[in-house]
Amino acid sequence: MYQLTKISTALLAIGLSTTIFIGQSVAATTENMTATDESTPSSTSNNVVNTSDSTNSTIANESATNKSATNTPAMEATSSTVKDKSTDMSPVTNGVSQKLTGKSKTTVSLNKFLPTIKYSTENLPEIAQKVNSANWQAGMNINRNTGTKLQALLNWQHSGVGPVDGYWGKNTRKAMQAFQKANGLTVTETLNTETWQALTKNDKLMAQPVLVSYQLTEADVNIKTTTIPAGAKEKAKLEGMYYESVTEGLAEKFHISEKYLKSLNPTASFSVGETITVYNPGNPNTKPVSRVVADRVTETLYAYDAQDNLVASYPTTVGSTATPSPTGTHTVEVKVHEPNYTYTADDGSKAIIPPGPNNPVGMVWIGLSKPSYGIHGSPDPARISRQASAGCVRLTNWDALALLGVIQNGATVEFK
């Protein structure tokens, strides 16, 4: 369960009052808060209160109220009469990924949350060239080159696969099935010709480079890192829940598994000015999302626009046997970037864990009208849909940020 104590200017209303608790963890109410500049390093950001993500706590007597909304990019108007004037963004990039054009609320929000990536295709190593030229035909095995190309094509068409690793696996299969569903194709367990043709029918997208060259900057390399301890009290003593290494940060930036990043750059020192080979994330979905469905069976979060078109899907962890997710339909009440996390022990003592990508809820908290439940990021993207959660909907940090930029206030959240 979660409590917000200090809210970023672009994300939450001034005057938000929140009282939420789960089990023995009780959050205090915060009213008439002053919005703060989220870029301020010393800001305590937003506070999320919860028991351990593996606890078997029960929920009682909770409430969360969003009293007002600011006219800021991340606070989407929920009225059906308000239209987002953005045109559909092309998923095709030209030397720059995640730099969206236009002045719509969603594009402004996405540009705020997602890093702009300038890349090159000059002097690509042989492995990158093989991936970029990879193709698939019926009867072919999906090797790592073709697998990487397949994952890229799914990602670029907003059927998320989680960290790109080049392997055919659970999350890639789920992403393919979401793509099939969105495009009216037969849903299959394995890749078929119909699906590959649909994935590759856009010639410009097919020609887009999957692996690219990227020159490391000061901002990439000279980051704060830390060693994450196991206990909540020890975590609370940290300045921030930072990445544990530069390569962990780079892997999240480029939506790739850390192991794959290292294997693509076996001799790299990952120093400023060095050129490395990375995955090209492309551009995210920019269509405003008014409904999401968290499917326990497929472990996928499906996102729909106002016309009920499936516009994006994300691999997710949805609850567990011990701590199942709620049932029914709820709404988005709160959207928070870089939340804190408060852990309450059995003896009632509290430990406030600071913000950061390795925070228990990652970089994002999207709170629901069902108190203590929400959609959030994760400190361990490789385990998405491969581990249990305490009833919430867990995404990779980059998927959570992409969703944060487009989901509307009051959006419907269905659990099935």
One Martini backbone bead per residue (centre of mass of N, CA, C, O) as a GRO file, in nm:
protein
  416
    1MET     BB    1   0.103   0.030   0.009
    2TYR     BB    2   0.032   0.391  -0.038
    3GLN     BB    3   0.222   0.704  -0.007
    4LEU     BB    4   0.216   1.050  -0.060
    5THR     BB    5   0.449   1.327   0.023
    6LYS     BB    6   0.590   1.424  -0.259
    7ILE     BB    7   0.517   1.608  -0.559
    8SER     BB    8   0.552   1.634  -0.874
    9THR     BB    9   0.462   1.872  -1.087
   10ALA     BB   10   0.386   1.667  -1.344
   11LEU     BB   11   0.196   1.442  -1.160
   12LEU     BB   12   0.049   1.601  -0.917
   13ALA     BB   13  -0.165   1.734  -0.716
   14ILE     BB   14  -0.247   1.990  -0.545
   15GLY     BB   15  -0.392   1.845  -0.257
   16LEU     BB   16  -0.333   1.565  -0.200
   17SER     BB   17  -0.501   1.286  -0.047
   18THR     BB   18  -0.353   1.011   0.151
   19THR     BB   19  -0.487   0.685   0.269
   20ILE     BB   20  -0.284   0.391   0.320
   21PHE     BB   21  -0.319   0.032   0.399
   22ILE     BB   22  -0.136  -0.276   0.491
   23GLY     BB   23  -0.206  -0.434   0.735
   24GLN     BB   24   0.035  -0.279   0.954
   25SER     BB   25   0.050  -0.059   0.737
   26VAL     BB   26   0.056   0.299   0.794
   27ALA     BB   27  -0.057   0.594   0.656
   28ALA     BB   28  -0.026   0.916   0.629
   29THR     BB   29  -0.167   1.221   0.591
   30THR     BB   30  -0.155   1.442   0.297
   31GLU     BB   31  -0.196   1.795   0.276
   32ASN     BB   32  -0.144   2.066   0.095
   33MET     BB   33   0.071   2.031  -0.113
   34THR     BB   34   0.382   2.112  -0.251
   35ALA     BB   35   0.510   2.143  -0.537
   36THR     BB   36   0.799   1.998  -0.691
   37ASP     BB   37   1.100   1.980  -0.830
   38GLU     BB   38   1.208   1.685  -0.978
   39SER     BB   39   1.516   1.787  -1.027
   40THR     BB   40   1.571   1.787  -0.732
   41PRO     BB   41   1.798   1.605  -0.560
   42SER     BB   42   1.677   1.659  -0.252
   43SER     BB   43   1.426   1.533  -0.304
   44THR     BB   44   1.180   1.306  -0.161
   45SER     BB   45   0.943   1.287  -0.321
   46ASN     BB   46   0.769   0.984  -0.323
   47ASN     BB   47   0.548   0.789  -0.118
   48VAL     BB   48   0.561   0.437  -0.050
   49VAL     BB   49   0.348   0.209   0.111
   50ASN     BB   50   0.474  -0.115   0.230
   51THR     BB   51   0.513  -0.422   0.222
   52SER     BB   52   0.652  -0.676   0.135
   53ASP     BB   53   0.636  -0.827  -0.183
   54SER     BB   54   0.610  -1.126  -0.017
   55THR     BB   55   0.371  -1.084   0.145
   56ASN     BB   56   0.054  -1.192   0.337
   57SER     BB   57  -0.120  -0.957   0.344
   58THR     BB   58  -0.392  -0.760   0.427
   59ILE     BB   59  -0.681  -0.562   0.362
   60ALA     BB   60  -0.774  -0.239   0.530
   61ASN     BB   61  -0.918   0.054   0.552
   62GLU     BB   62  -0.902   0.221   0.268
   63SER     BB   63  -0.785   0.534   0.100
   64ALA     BB   64  -0.808   0.735  -0.215
   65THR     BB   65  -0.762   1.087  -0.305
   66ASN     BB   66  -0.820   1.297  -0.589
   67LYS     BB   67  -0.882   1.636  -0.567
   68SER     BB   68  -0.682   1.742  -0.797
   69ALA     BB   69  -0.567   1.913  -1.102
   70THR     BB   70  -0.315   1.974  -1.308
   71ASN     BB   71  -0.190   2.153  -1.597
   72THR     BB   72  -0.016   1.887  -1.692
   73PRO     BB   73   0.119   1.649  -1.888
   74ALA     BB   74   0.052   1.392  -1.690
   75MET     BB   75  -0.244   1.529  -1.658
   76GLU     BB   76  -0.496   1.398  -1.790
   77ALA     BB   77  -0.777   1.438  -1.935
   78THR     BB   78  -1.098   1.258  -1.888
   79SER     BB   79  -1.267   1.373  -2.081
   80SER     BB   80  -1.431   1.287  -2.379
   81THR     BB   81  -1.408   1.593  -2.502
   82VAL     BB   82  -1.104   1.550  -2.487
   83LYS     BB   83  -0.848   1.586  -2.725
   84ASP     BB   84  -0.584   1.443  -2.882
   85LYS     BB   85  -0.387   1.607  -3.141
   86SER     BB   86  -0.225   1.381  -3.216
   87THR     BB   87  -0.044   1.201  -3.422
   88ASP     BB   88   0.074   0.936  -3.548
   89MET     BB   89   0.355   0.778  -3.469
   90SER     BB   90   0.638   0.677  -3.591
   91PRO     BB   91   0.851   0.398  -3.539
   92VAL     BB   92   1.050   0.540  -3.710
   93THR     BB   93   1.390   0.602  -3.722
   94ASN     BB   94   1.663   0.877  -3.759
   95GLY     BB   95   1.913   0.858  -3.532
   96VAL     BB   96   1.651   0.882  -3.332
   97SER     BB   97   1.532   0.799  -3.013
   98GLN     BB   98   1.283   0.917  -2.816
   99LYS     BB   99   1.196   1.175  -3.013
  100LEU     BB  100   0.921   1.360  -3.004
  101THR     BB  101   0.670   1.509  -3.184
  102GLY     BB  102   0.499   1.767  -3.063
  103LYS     BB  103   0.225   1.904  -2.819
  104SER     BB  104   0.120   1.687  -2.673
  105LYS     BB  105   0.083   1.541  -2.374
  106THR     BB  106   0.219   1.273  -2.445
  107THR     BB  107   0.482   1.374  -2.580
  108VAL     BB  108   0.579   1.546  -2.347
  109SER     BB  109   0.592   1.320  -2.140
  110LEU     BB  110   0.779   1.124  -2.289
  111ASN     BB  111   1.019   1.323  -2.316
  112LYS     BB  112   1.056   1.340  -2.005
  113PHE     BB  113   1.097   1.018  -1.933
  114LEU     BB  114   1.262   0.962  -2.197
  115PRO     BB  115   1.549   0.899  -2.349
  116THR     BB  116   1.751   1.028  -2.576
  117ILE     BB  117   1.871   0.854  -2.881
  118LYS     BB  118   2.180   0.868  -3.039
  119TYR     BB  119   2.265   0.718  -3.351
  120SER     BB  120   2.454   0.471  -3.545
  121THR     BB  121   2.570   0.283  -3.859
  122GLU     BB  122   2.865   0.302  -3.825
  123ASN     BB  123   3.083   0.052  -3.795
  124LEU     BB  124   2.953  -0.215  -3.772
  125PRO     BB  125   2.950  -0.505  -3.659
  126GLU     BB  126   2.886  -0.814  -3.770
  127ILE     BB  127   2.658  -0.887  -3.572
  128ALA     BB  128   2.480  -0.640  -3.640
  129GLN     BB  129   2.445  -0.697  -3.942
  130LYS     BB  130   2.302  -0.970  -3.906
  131VAL     BB  131   2.059  -0.867  -3.753
  132ASN     BB  132   1.962  -0.643  -3.957
  133SER     BB  133   1.939  -0.880  -4.201
  134ALA     BB  134   1.740  -1.051  -4.086
  135ASN     BB  135   1.540  -1.344  -4.148
  136TRP     BB  136   1.226  -1.526  -4.211
  137GLN     BB  137   1.123  -1.871  -4.252
  138ALA     BB  138   0.968  -2.135  -4.299
  139GLY     BB  139   1.147  -2.376  -4.090
  140MET     BB  140   1.304  -2.189  -3.920
  141ASN     BB  141   1.512  -2.116  -3.689
  142ILE     BB  142   1.551  -1.921  -3.392
  143ASN     BB  143   1.796  -1.734  -3.369
  144ARG     BB  144   1.955  -1.469  -3.234
  145ASN     BB  145   1.927  -1.283  -3.475
  146THR     BB  146   1.625  -1.330  -3.533
  147GLY     BB  147   1.527  -1.280  -3.242
  148THR     BB  148   1.607  -0.982  -3.231
  149LYS     BB  149   1.435  -0.892  -3.470
  150LEU     BB  150   1.165  -0.984  -3.355
  151GLN     BB  151   1.169  -0.814  -3.097
  152ALA     BB  152   1.183  -0.543  -3.238
  153LEU     BB  153   0.921  -0.558  -3.407
  154LEU     BB  154   0.741  -0.580  -3.159
  155ASN     BB  155   0.823  -0.328  -3.007
  156TRP     BB  156   0.771  -0.117  -3.242
  157GLN     BB  157   0.454  -0.238  -3.225
  158HIS     BB  158   0.382  -0.246  -2.906
  159SER     BB  159   0.499  -0.547  -2.825
  160GLY     BB  160   0.629  -0.635  -2.547
  161VAL     BB  161   0.941  -0.829  -2.431
  162GLY     BB  162   1.131  -0.686  -2.273
  163PRO     BB  163   1.433  -0.781  -2.253
  164VAL     BB  164   1.664  -0.792  -2.486
  165ASP     BB  165   1.817  -1.131  -2.600
  166GLY     BB  166   1.734  -1.320  -2.871
  167TYR     BB  167   1.518  -1.508  -2.740
  168TRP     BB  168   1.303  -1.762  -2.738
  169GLY     BB  169   1.017  -1.695  -2.526
  170LYS     BB  170   0.770  -1.610  -2.323
  171ASN     BB  171   0.763  -1.297  -2.388
  172THR     BB  172   0.772  -1.327  -2.698
  173ARG     BB  173   0.519  -1.493  -2.730
  174LYS     BB  174   0.324  -1.291  -2.598
  175ALA     BB  175   0.383  -1.058  -2.794
  176MET     BB  176   0.291  -1.203  -3.047
  177GLN     BB  177  -0.004  -1.251  -2.948
  178ALA     BB  178  -0.072  -0.951  -2.918
  179PHE     BB  179  -0.024  -0.882  -3.212
  180GLN     BB  180  -0.232  -1.073  -3.327
  181LYS     BB  181  -0.473  -0.950  -3.182
  182ALA     BB  182  -0.439  -0.652  -3.296
  183ASN     BB  183  -0.441  -0.788  -3.617
  184GLY     BB  184  -0.636  -1.041  -3.660
  185LEU     BB  185  -0.485  -1.299  -3.588
  186THR     BB  186  -0.374  -1.596  -3.538
  187VAL     BB  187  -0.326  -1.761  -3.245
  188THR     BB  188   0.001  -1.871  -3.152
  189GLU     BB  189   0.293  -2.054  -3.038
  190THR     BB  190   0.423  -1.990  -3.318
  191LEU     BB  191   0.584  -1.884  -3.574
  192ASN     BB  192   0.448  -1.744  -3.873
  193THR     BB  193   0.390  -1.621  -4.183
  194GLU     BB  194   0.161  -1.423  -4.118
  195THR     BB  195   0.311  -1.274  -3.892
  196TRP     BB  196   0.570  -1.192  -4.041
  197GLN     BB  197   0.429  -1.025  -4.260
  198ALA     BB  198   0.303  -0.821  -4.062
  199LEU     BB  199   0.576  -0.725  -3.933
  200THR     BB  200   0.712  -0.662  -4.249
  201LYS     BB  201   0.527  -0.462  -4.430
  202ASN     BB  202   0.709  -0.233  -4.332
  203ASP     BB  203   0.980  -0.127  -4.491
  204LYS     BB  204   1.098   0.087  -4.296
  205LEU     BB  205   1.094  -0.091  -4.044
  206MET     BB  206   1.265  -0.326  -4.161
  207ALA     BB  207   1.518  -0.120  -4.213
  208GLN     BB  208   1.562  -0.079  -3.931
  209PRO     BB  209   1.786  -0.069  -3.692
  210VAL     BB  210   1.861  -0.274  -3.422
  211LEU     BB  211   2.167  -0.239  -3.426
  212VAL     BB  212   2.383   0.010  -3.279
  213SER     BB  213   2.563   0.301  -3.245
  214TYR     BB  214   2.713   0.433  -2.932
  215GLN     BB  215   2.809   0.722  -2.757
  216LEU     BB  216   2.938   0.778  -2.466
  217THR     BB  217   2.852   0.970  -2.189
  218GLU     BB  218   2.861   1.127  -1.899
  219ALA     BB  219   2.562   1.047  -1.825
  220ASP     BB  220   2.616   0.735  -1.856
  221VAL     BB  221   2.878   0.699  -1.658
  222ASN     BB  222   2.847   0.943  -1.436
  223ILE     BB  223   2.700   0.769  -1.204
  224LYS     BB  224   2.518   0.669  -0.952
  225THR     BB  225   2.619   0.418  -0.723
  226THR     BB  226   2.537   0.097  -0.562
  227THR     BB  227   2.481  -0.118  -0.290
  228ILE     BB  228   2.231  -0.354  -0.241
  229PRO     BB  229   2.074  -0.443   0.019
  230ALA     BB  230   1.851  -0.662   0.176
  231GLY     BB  231   1.750  -0.473   0.387
  232ALA     BB  232   1.537  -0.217   0.465
  233LYS     BB  233   1.709  -0.055   0.670
  234GLU     BB  234   1.956  -0.039   0.481
  235LYS     BB  235   1.816   0.099   0.243
  236ALA     BB  236   1.725   0.360   0.406
  237LYS     BB  237   2.037   0.467   0.424
  238LEU     BB  238   2.031   0.548   0.149
  239GLU     BB  239   2.029   0.792  -0.089
  240GLY     BB  240   1.978   0.571  -0.321
  241MET     BB  241   1.831   0.345  -0.569
  242TYR     BB  242   2.060   0.268  -0.750
  243TYR     BB  243   2.263   0.156  -0.950
  244GLU     BB  244   2.525  -0.094  -0.946
  245SER     BB  245   2.589  -0.012  -1.252
  246VAL     BB  246   2.651   0.096  -1.564
  247THR     BB  247   2.530  -0.153  -1.718
  248GLU     BB  248   2.255  -0.144  -1.588
  249GLY     BB  249   2.177   0.136  -1.697
  250LEU     BB  250   2.216   0.073  -2.000
  251ALA     BB  251   2.014  -0.159  -2.023
  252GLU     BB  252   1.765   0.016  -1.957
  253LYS     BB  253   1.798   0.232  -2.175
  254PHE     BB  254   1.803  -0.017  -2.413
  255HIS     BB  255   1.619  -0.267  -2.348
  256ILE     BB  256   1.838  -0.474  -2.229
  257SER     BB  257   2.026  -0.715  -2.147
  258GLU     BB  258   2.314  -0.726  -1.975
  259LYS     BB  259   2.436  -0.976  -2.109
  260TYR     BB  260   2.398  -0.884  -2.404
  261LEU     BB  261   2.556  -0.624  -2.389
  262LYS     BB  262   2.827  -0.763  -2.316
  263SER     BB  263   2.839  -0.957  -2.567
  264LEU     BB  264   2.846  -0.713  -2.777
  265ASN     BB  265   3.092  -0.592  -2.561
  266PRO     BB  266   3.366  -0.763  -2.470
  267THR     BB  267   3.591  -0.498  -2.470
  268ALA     BB  268   3.454  -0.304  -2.299
  269SER     BB  269   3.473  -0.019  -2.057
  270PHE     BB  270   3.255   0.199  -2.034
  271SER     BB  271   3.346   0.488  -2.145
  272VAL     BB  272   3.395   0.793  -2.223
  273GLY     BB  273   3.355   0.796  -2.587
  274GLU     BB  274   3.263   0.525  -2.631
  275THR     BB  275   3.176   0.276  -2.869
  276ILE     BB  276   2.871   0.097  -2.885
  277THR     BB  277   2.653  -0.179  -2.886
  278VAL     BB  278   2.298  -0.145  -2.943
  279TYR     BB  279   1.972  -0.118  -2.887
  280ASN     BB  280   1.686   0.001  -3.067
  281PRO     BB  281   1.391   0.117  -2.924
  282GLY     BB  282   1.255   0.340  -3.047
  283ASN     BB  283   0.909   0.414  -3.035
  284PRO     BB  284   0.646   0.480  -2.857
  285ASN     BB  285   0.348   0.499  -2.756
  286THR     BB  286   0.110   0.795  -2.814
  287LYS     BB  287  -0.156   0.690  -2.732
  288PRO     BB  288  -0.405   0.734  -2.545
  289VAL     BB  289  -0.497   0.575  -2.238
  290SER     BB  290  -0.826   0.441  -2.110
  291ARG     BB  291  -0.742   0.123  -2.103
  292VAL     BB  292  -0.672  -0.163  -1.892
  293VAL     BB  293  -0.552  -0.513  -1.896
  294ALA     BB  294  -0.502  -0.757  -1.644
  295ASP     BB  295  -0.359  -1.070  -1.724
  296ARG     BB  296  -0.299  -1.360  -1.557
  297VAL     BB  297  -0.259  -1.577  -1.777
  298THR     BB  298  -0.061  -1.399  -1.978
  299GLU     BB  299   0.100  -1.178  -1.839
  300THR     BB  300  -0.060  -0.907  -1.944
  301LEU     BB  301  -0.071  -0.567  -2.054
  302TYR     BB  302  -0.348  -0.402  -2.188
  303ALA     BB  303  -0.381  -0.126  -2.422
  304TYR     BB  304  -0.634   0.131  -2.468
  305ASP     BB  305  -0.826   0.332  -2.637
  306ALA     BB  306  -1.116   0.516  -2.681
  307GLN     BB  307  -1.186   0.296  -2.927
  308ASP     BB  308  -1.072   0.008  -2.831
  309ASN     BB  309  -0.779  -0.009  -2.914
  310LEU     BB  310  -0.497  -0.193  -2.942
  311VAL     BB  311  -0.177  -0.020  -2.866
  312ALA     BB  312  -0.059  -0.204  -2.621
  313SER     BB  313   0.196  -0.419  -2.466
  314TYR     BB  314   0.292  -0.585  -2.148
  315PRO     BB  315   0.488  -0.743  -1.955
  316THR     BB  316   0.378  -0.919  -1.650
  317THR     BB  317   0.308  -0.904  -1.303
  318VAL     BB  318   0.016  -1.075  -1.141
  319GLY     BB  319   0.050  -1.157  -0.866
  320SER     BB  320  -0.053  -1.435  -0.646
  321THR     BB  321  -0.148  -1.686  -0.449
  322ALA     BB  322  -0.102  -1.532  -0.177
  323THR     BB  323  -0.127  -1.236  -0.350
  324PRO     BB  324  -0.376  -1.138  -0.503
  325SER     BB  325  -0.545  -0.976  -0.715
  326PRO     BB  326  -0.785  -0.800  -0.794
  327THR     BB  327  -1.108  -0.752  -0.887
  328GLY     BB  328  -1.227  -0.603  -1.155
  329THR     BB  329  -1.297  -0.249  -1.166
  330HIS     BB  330  -1.088   0.038  -1.207
  331THR     BB  331  -0.896   0.340  -1.133
  332VAL     BB  332  -0.703   0.610  -1.198
  333GLU     BB  333  -0.557   0.834  -0.937
  334VAL     BB  334  -0.232   0.799  -0.952
  335LYS     BB  335   0.087   0.969  -1.051
  336VAL     BB  336   0.431   0.853  -1.015
  337HIS     BB  337   0.759   0.976  -0.996
  338GLU     BB  338   0.985   0.856  -0.804
  339PRO     BB  339   0.933   0.671  -0.552
  340ASN     BB  340   0.887   0.588  -0.253
  341TYR     BB  341   0.933   0.337   0.027
  342THR     BB  342   0.737   0.184   0.285
  343TYR     BB  343   0.841  -0.023   0.549
  344THR     BB  344   0.661  -0.256   0.759
  345ALA     BB  345   0.706  -0.420   1.028
  346ASP     BB  346   0.591  -0.635   1.266
  347ASP     BB  347   0.669  -0.408   1.499
  348GLY     BB  348   0.604  -0.116   1.333
  349SER     BB  349   0.843  -0.042   1.193
  350LYS     BB  350   1.005   0.197   0.978
  351ALA     BB  351   1.116   0.213   0.621
  352ILE     BB  352   1.252   0.452   0.405
  353ILE     BB  353   1.281   0.413   0.068
  354PRO     BB  354   1.438   0.543  -0.177
  355PRO     BB  355   1.472   0.647  -0.473
  356GLY     BB  356   1.486   0.445  -0.774
  357PRO     BB  357   1.537   0.178  -0.986
  358ASN     BB  358   1.575  -0.016  -0.705
  359ASN     BB  359   1.312   0.012  -0.615
  360PRO     BB  360   1.045  -0.188  -0.542
  361VAL     BB  361   0.875   0.016  -0.768
  362GLY     BB  362   1.072   0.178  -0.901
  363MET     BB  363   0.982   0.464  -1.118
  364VAL     BB  364   0.667   0.377  -1.071
  365TRP     BB  365   0.329   0.502  -0.972
  366ILE     BB  366  -0.006   0.364  -1.029
  367GLY     BB  367  -0.285   0.443  -0.874
  368LEU     BB  368  -0.577   0.309  -0.742
  369SER     BB  369  -0.906   0.289  -0.625
  370LYS     BB  370  -0.774   0.045  -0.509
  371PRO     BB  371  -0.637   0.021  -0.233
  372SER     BB  372  -0.281  -0.058  -0.264
  373TYR     BB  373  -0.307  -0.050  -0.576
  374GLY     BB  374  -0.096  -0.104  -0.879
  375ILE     BB  375   0.127   0.034  -1.115
  376HIS     BB  376   0.473  -0.075  -1.170
  377GLY     BB  377   0.787  -0.113  -1.137
  378SER     BB  378   1.135  -0.255  -1.153
  379PRO     BB  379   1.451  -0.387  -1.037
  380ASP     BB  380   1.384  -0.667  -1.230
  381PRO     BB  381   1.332  -0.718  -1.557
  382ALA     BB  382   1.403  -1.030  -1.599
  383ARG     BB  383   1.140  -1.117  -1.398
  384ILE     BB  384   0.919  -1.062  -1.572
  385SER     BB  385   0.673  -1.309  -1.541
  386ARG     BB  386   0.877  -1.487  -1.316
  387GLN     BB  387   0.713  -1.364  -1.072
  388ALA     BB  388   0.585  -1.242  -0.792
  389SER     BB  389   0.324  -1.046  -0.640
  390ALA     BB  390   0.137  -0.817  -0.416
  391GLY     BB  391  -0.112  -0.764  -0.651
  392CYS     BB  392   0.029  -0.613  -0.855
  393VAL     BB  393   0.154  -0.434  -1.145
  394ARG     BB  394   0.444  -0.539  -1.315
  395LEU     BB  395   0.711  -0.358  -1.470
  396THR     BB  396   0.918  -0.226  -1.645
  397ASN     BB  397   1.049   0.078  -1.631
  398TRP     BB  398   1.005   0.156  -1.935
  399ASP     BB  399   0.705   0.075  -1.947
  400ALA     BB  400   0.608   0.251  -1.714
  401LEU     BB  401   0.694   0.521  -1.844
  402ALA     BB  402   0.529   0.492  -2.105
  403LEU     BB  403   0.256   0.473  -1.959
  404LEU     BB  404   0.266   0.735  -1.793
  405GLY     BB  405   0.259   0.922  -2.061
  406VAL     BB  406  -0.057   0.798  -2.158
  407ILE     BB  407  -0.220   0.770  -1.915
  408GLN     BB  408  -0.522   0.843  -1.783
  409ASN     BB  409  -0.717   0.990  -1.591
  410GLY     BB  410  -0.947   0.742  -1.504
  411ALA     BB  411  -0.858   0.496  -1.603
  412THR     BB  412  -0.921   0.174  -1.680
  413VAL     BB  413  -0.888  -0.120  -1.456
  414GLU     BB  414  -0.856  -0.459  -1.541
  415PHE     BB  415  -0.923  -0.780  -1.397
  416LYS     BB  416  -0.859  -1.139  -1.532
   0.00000   0.00000   0.00000
